[in-house]
Amino acid sequence: MEQAKAGSDQRVSAQQWRAGLAAWLGWLFDGLDMHLYTLVAAPFVMQLIGAAAASSDPVKEKSSWIQAAFLAGWALGGSAFGCAGDRLGRSRTLALTILTYATFTGLSFFAQTWWQLLIFRFVAALGIGGEWAVGASLLSETWPVRFRPWIAAVLQTGVNIGILAACAVVFFTSHWSHYPRIVFLAGVLPAFLVFWIRAKVPEPIEWQHAQRAASGKPPPLSALFCRESRAVTLLVSTVCACSLTAWWAFLFWNVQHLRNLPEVASWLPEAREHLASRAFFLIIGASIFGNFFAAALAKRLGYRSAIALLFGALFASMCACFSVERGHESLIAWNCAIGFFSGVFGLFTMFLPPLFPTLLRTTGAGFCFNIGRLAAAAGTIYFGLFAHVGNFRLPLFGASFLFLPPIVAVLWIPRSGGAAHRAESKLQPPE
């Protein structure tokens, strides 16, 4: 009865506000720690390996491996902390994920070799990857249904603002000789959030009821592939794998492509870094507006139709951006369109977790989302090893076609209520 009331109550309680704030701040710092390396990858790796230029083959190769390790850690962390979230609780696990990524982002400051940076980024990514599924499940179990598209948009702005904060850190420190190292100290700040979460954010009632019903024996990871859950797991994995590979290819290599355009390559290093920061700032700024556009579209059309339409728009805008050679101003303008339609990823927050039964919620959302991160890691390595130095236009044009399969897959995903509830009943132990 309480669970039904929580889902249908249209008022927002103090506890729900605290849960929302905890998840939002977690995502803000998630975005900060996630993108510090993206913005300083080339100059930092150049310093670590003693290369002559940030655009050299060794820098490109090592930065690719570091980013791939980050994405692989993100995937493993999402699955591991996803399982922990179903067993230990949403609030406890959220605090653990934040402490993990804050500590190891800060430790990146002390890296003396490229492989040390790879290790620090890998472990930091374990926490960053886990935070997504746990925070999404926390809000899907606490906030009223009619507010969920909007809270998804607000939650995604946390990531966006965190990314903008990373841009600001890089922008204001780029004139320092050792700025690529110093920026990672900003990543320590989230550690202080853990104390407040543990004191003020209780576990959701829905999770507590499910734990009692399961007699403390939550289902294993293999339950994602039982007859009742298999179709959802495979379809959601397809959506995440294709879309996230394309998106991360754009986020990581578009900045490198911009830095090495013929008209930009001769600029002073500080001017190139300012251009890269400005472009990233505009992309993420556009995505904040895109989050609320996506929420409005979902309210009007439903999650599936809205997601399918926005994937189509991402495909069209990336094709237009990279189908021809462009100067830096034209490229940035098209980048803003891509950023705007990336608001689709904000809808994943409230769309994915309810597709799975309660005690498979963070496990399922984390597993499927992180299949996408593993695919993105492989794509990052591919681009880094096989694309021509500085010229990522054609690979990015090809990556845009990865937005097409998710359009079909998302429309085939079963409605959340029936499949999840049938699976939940199968997972309950006998009386």
C-alpha positions in Angstrom: 0.0 0.0 0.0 2.8 2.4 1.0 4.7 1.6 -2.2 1.6 2.3 -4.4 1.0 5.5 -2.5 4.6 6.6 -3.0 4.3 6.0 -6.8 1.0 7.9 -7.2 1.4 10.7 -4.6 1.7 14.0 -6.5 3.3 15.9 -3.7 7.1 16.1 -3.2 8.2 15.4 0.4 11.3 16.6 2.2 12.8 13.1 1.9 12.2 13.1 -1.8 13.9 16.5 -2.2 16.9 15.2 -0.3 17.1 12.1 -2.4 16.9 14.3 -5.5 19.6 16.7 -4.3 21.9 13.8 -3.4 21.6 12.3 -6.8 21.9 15.6 -8.5 25.1 16.6 -6.6 26.5 13.1 -7.2 25.9 13.5 -10.9 27.4 17.1 -10.9 30.6 15.8 -9.5 30.4 12.7 -11.7 30.4 15.1 -14.7 33.3 17.1 -13.3 35.5 14.1 -12.5 34.5 12.3 -15.8 35.5 15.1 -18.1 38.7 16.6 -16.6 40.8 14.0 -18.5 38.8 14.4 -21.7 39.8 18.1 -21.8 43.5 17.7 -20.9 44.2 14.3 -22.4 46.6 15.3 -25.2 48.7 17.9 -23.2 48.9 15.8 -20.1 49.9 12.6 -21.9 52.4 14.6 -23.9 54.0 15.7 -20.6 54.0 12.2 -19.1 55.7 10.5 -22.0 58.0 13.5 -23.0 56.6 13.8 -26.5 57.4 16.7 -28.8 53.8 17.5 -29.8 50.3 16.8 -28.4 49.2 15.6 -31.9 52.0 13.0 -32.2 51.2 9.3 -32.7 52.5 8.2 -29.2 50.3 10.7 -27.5 47.3 9.7 -29.5 47.9 6.0 -28.8 48.5 6.4 -25.0 45.6 8.8 -24.5 43.3 6.3 -26.4 44.3 3.5 -24.0 43.8 5.6 -21.0 40.3 6.7 -22.1 39.5 3.1 -23.0 40.6 2.0 -19.6 38.4 4.7 -18.1 35.4 3.5 -20.1 36.1 -0.2 -19.2 36.3 0.7 -15.5 33.1 2.7 -15.9 31.4 -0.4 -17.3 32.7 -2.7 -14.6 31.9 -0.2 -11.9 28.4 0.2 -13.2 27.8 -3.6 -13.0 29.6 -4.1 -9.7 28.1 -1.2 -7.9 24.7 -1.9 -9.6 24.7 -5.3 -7.8 25.8 -3.6 -4.6 22.9 -1.1 -4.9 20.4 -4.0 -5.0 22.0 -5.7 -2.0 23.3 -2.9 0.3 20.8 -0.2 -0.6 20.7 2.9 -2.9 21.9 5.5 -0.4 24.8 3.4 1.0 26.1 2.5 -2.4 25.7 6.1 -3.7 28.1 7.2 -1.0 30.6 4.5 -1.8 30.6 5.4 -5.5 31.2 9.1 -4.8 34.1 8.3 -2.4 35.7 6.0 -4.9 35.8 8.4 -7.8 36.7 11.5 -5.7 39.7 9.7 -4.2 41.2 8.4 -7.4 40.5 11.5 -9.5 42.5 13.4 -6.9 45.3 10.8 -7.1 45.7 11.4 -10.8 47.6 14.6 -9.7 50.4 12.4 -8.6 50.8 10.3 -11.8 54.3 10.2 -13.1 53.8 7.9 -16.0 51.0 7.3 -18.5 50.3 3.8 -17.1 49.9 5.3 -13.6 47.4 7.7 -14.9 45.6 4.8 -16.6 45.3 2.9 -13.3 44.0 6.0 -11.5 41.5 6.7 -14.2 40.3 3.1 -14.3 39.6 3.0 -10.5 38.0 6.4 -10.5 35.7 5.2 -13.3 34.5 2.3 -11.2 32.8 4.8 -8.9 31.6 7.1 -11.7 30.1 4.1 -13.5 28.3 2.9 -10.4 26.9 6.3 -9.5 24.6 6.4 -12.6 22.5 3.3 -12.0 22.3 3.8 -8.2 21.2 7.5 -8.5 18.7 6.7 -11.2 17.1 3.9 -9.2 17.0 6.1 -6.1 15.0 8.7 -7.9 12.7 6.3 -9.8 11.7 4.8 -6.5 11.1 8.0 -4.6 9.7 10.7 -7.0 6.1 10.9 -8.1 5.4 9.5 -11.6 4.2 12.8 -13.2 7.4 14.6 -12.2 9.8 11.9 -13.5 10.6 13.3 -17.0 11.4 16.7 -15.5 13.5 15.3 -12.7 15.3 13.2 -15.3 16.1 16.5 -17.1 17.2 18.2 -13.9 19.3 15.3 -13.0 21.1 15.3 -16.4 21.8 19.0 -15.9 23.9 17.9 -12.9 26.2 16.1 -15.3 26.2 19.0 -17.7 27.0 21.6 -15.0 29.8 19.3 -13.8 31.2 19.2 -17.3 30.9 22.9 -17.5 32.8 23.2 -14.2 35.5 21.0 -15.7 35.7 23.3 -18.7 36.0 26.3 -16.3 38.8 24.6 -14.3 40.7 23.9 -17.5 40.0 27.4 -18.9 41.2 29.3 -15.9 44.3 27.1 -15.3 45.4 26.7 -18.9 48.1 29.4 -18.7 49.9 27.5 -15.9 52.7 25.3 -17.1 51.5 22.2 -15.2 47.8 22.8 -15.6 46.9 19.3 -16.9 48.1 17.9 -13.6 46.6 20.5 -11.3 43.0 20.2 -12.7 42.6 16.8 -11.1 42.8 18.3 -7.6 39.3 19.7 -8.2 38.0 16.1 -8.4 38.6 15.7 -4.6 35.6 18.0 -3.7 32.9 15.3 -4.0 34.3 13.3 -1.1 32.8 15.8 1.3 29.3 15.0 0.0 29.4 11.5 1.3 28.9 12.5 5.0 25.7 14.4 4.2 24.3 11.5 2.1 24.8 9.0 4.9 23.2 11.3 7.5 20.2 12.7 5.5 19.2 10.3 2.7 17.4 7.1 3.9 16.9 4.0 1.7 13.7 4.0 -0.4 10.6 2.3 1.0 10.1 0.3 -2.2 13.6 -1.2 -1.9 13.1 -2.0 1.8 9.8 -3.8 1.1 11.5 -5.8 -1.8 14.4 -6.8 0.5 12.0 -8.1 3.2 9.9 -9.9 0.6 13.1 -11.6 -0.8 14.1 -12.6 2.8 17.5 -11.0 2.2 18.3 -13.2 -0.9 18.3 -10.8 -3.9 18.3 -12.5 -7.4 21.7 -13.1 -9.1 23.0 -11.3 -12.2 21.9 -14.3 -14.3 18.3 -13.4 -13.5 18.6 -10.7 -16.2 18.5 -13.5 -18.7 15.6 -15.4 -17.4 12.6 -15.8 -19.7 10.7 -12.8 -18.2 13.7 -10.3 -18.4 15.7 -11.5 -21.4 14.1 -9.4 -24.1 14.3 -6.2 -22.1 18.0 -6.9 -21.2 19.0 -7.5 -24.8 17.1 -4.6 -26.3 18.2 -2.1 -23.7 21.8 -3.3 -24.1 21.6 -2.7 -27.9 20.2 0.8 -27.3 23.0 1.7 -24.9 25.9 0.0 -26.8 25.2 1.7 -30.1 24.2 5.1 -28.8 27.0 5.5 -26.2 29.7 4.4 -28.6 28.6 7.1 -31.0 28.3 9.7 -28.3 31.6 9.0 -26.7 33.4 8.9 -30.0 32.0 12.4 -30.6 32.8 13.8 -27.1 36.4 12.5 -27.0 37.6 12.8 -30.6 35.7 15.9 -31.7 37.9 18.0 -29.3 41.1 16.5 -30.7 39.8 17.0 -34.3 39.0 20.6 -33.5 42.5 21.2 -32.1 44.2 19.9 -35.2 42.2 21.6 -37.9 44.7 23.1 -40.5 43.5 26.6 -39.6 43.9 26.0 -35.8 47.1 23.8 -35.7 49.4 26.8 -36.1 47.9 28.7 -33.1 49.7 29.0 -29.8 48.9 26.1 -27.4 47.0 28.4 -25.0 44.8 29.6 -27.8 44.0 26.1 -29.0 43.1 25.0 -25.4 40.8 28.0 -25.1 39.1 27.1 -28.3 38.7 23.5 -27.2 37.2 24.6 -23.9 34.9 27.1 -25.6 33.6 24.4 -28.0 33.0 21.9 -25.1 31.3 24.6 -23.1 28.9 25.4 -25.9 28.1 21.7 -26.6 27.3 21.0 -22.9 25.4 24.3 -22.6 23.2 23.3 -25.6 22.7 19.9 -24.0 21.2 21.5 -20.9 18.4 23.0 -23.0 18.2 19.7 -24.8 17.5 17.9 -21.5 14.3 19.9 -21.0 13.3 19.7 -24.6 13.6 15.9 -24.3 11.5 15.9 -21.1 8.8 17.9 -22.8 8.8 15.5 -25.8 8.6 12.5 -23.4 5.7 14.0 -21.6 3.8 14.5 -24.9 4.8 11.4 -26.8 6.0 8.9 -24.2 9.6 7.8 -23.6 9.9 5.4 -26.5 8.8 7.7 -29.2 10.7 10.6 -27.8 13.9 8.6 -27.6 13.5 7.3 -31.1 13.0 10.8 -32.5 15.9 12.2 -30.7 18.2 9.4 -31.9 17.1 10.3 -35.4 18.0 13.9 -34.8 21.4 13.0 -33.5 22.1 10.9 -36.5 21.1 13.7 -38.9 23.1 16.4 -37.1 26.3 14.3 -36.8 26.0 13.4 -40.5 25.6 17.0 -41.4 28.5 18.1 -39.1 31.1 15.6 -40.4 30.0 14.8 -44.0 32.1 17.7 -45.4 35.2 19.6 -44.3 34.4 22.5 -42.0 36.2 25.4 -40.4 36.3 25.7 -36.7 33.4 28.2 -36.4 31.1 26.0 -38.6 32.1 22.9 -36.7 31.3 24.5 -33.4 27.9 25.6 -34.7 27.0 22.0 -35.7 28.5 20.7 -32.4 25.8 22.8 -30.6 23.1 21.0 -32.5 24.5 17.6 -31.6 24.8 18.8 -28.0 21.1 19.9 -28.0 19.8 16.5 -29.2 22.0 14.6 -26.7 19.3 15.5 -24.2 18.0 12.1 -25.1 20.5 10.5 -22.6 18.7 12.3 -19.8 15.6 10.3 -20.5 17.5 7.0 -19.8 17.5 8.0 -16.0 13.8 7.4 -15.6 13.1 5.1 -18.5 15.6 2.3 -17.9 15.3 1.4 -14.1 11.5 0.7 -14.0 11.9 -1.8 -16.9 13.4 -4.2 -14.3 12.0 -5.6 -11.1 13.0 -3.8 -7.9 15.8 -6.1 -6.7 17.3 -6.2 -10.2 16.9 -2.5 -10.8 20.4 -1.1 -10.3 21.8 -4.4 -11.5 19.8 -4.3 -14.8 20.2 -0.6 -15.5 23.8 -0.7 -14.6 24.6 -3.8 -16.7 22.8 -2.6 -19.8 24.1 0.9 -19.7 27.6 -0.4 -19.1 27.5 -2.8 -22.1 27.4 0.5 -24.0 30.4 1.8 -22.1 32.4 -1.3 -23.0 31.5 -0.8 -26.7 32.5 2.9 -26.4 35.9 1.8 -24.9 36.5 -0.4 -27.9 35.5 2.4 -30.3 37.8 4.8 -28.6 40.8 2.4 -29.0 39.8 1.9 -32.7 39.7 5.6 -33.4 43.0 6.2 -31.6 44.9 3.4 -33.4 43.5 3.6 -36.9 42.4 7.1 -37.6 44.8 9.5 -39.2 46.4 11.9 -36.6 44.1 14.9 -36.1 41.7 13.9 -38.9 38.7 12.2 -37.3 36.1 13.6 -39.6 35.3 10.4 -41.5 35.4 8.1 -38.5 33.0 10.5 -36.7 30.8 10.6 -39.8 30.7 6.8 -39.7 29.9 6.8 -36.0 26.8 8.8 -36.6 25.2 5.7 -38.2 25.3 3.9 -34.8 22.3 6.0 -33.8 20.1 4.1 -36.3 19.9 0.6 -34.7 18.7 2.1 -31.3 15.7 3.7 -33.0 14.4 0.2 -33.9 15.4 -1.4 -30.6 13.9 1.2 -28.3 10.5 0.9 -30.0 10.6 -2.9 -29.4 11.2 -2.7 -25.7 8.2 -4.0 -23.7 6.2 -1.6 -21.6 7.8 -1.3 -18.2 4.9 -2.4 -16.0 3.9 -5.8 -17.3 7.3 -7.3 -18.0 8.9 -6.0 -14.8 6.0 -7.1 -12.6 5.9 -10.6 -14.1 9.7 -10.9 -13.6 9.3 -9.7 -10.0 6.7 -12.3 -9.2 9.0 -15.0 -10.5 11.9 -13.8 -8.4 10.0 -13.8 -5.1 10.8 -16.8 -2.8 7.9 -19.2 -2.0 6.0 -18.5 1.2 
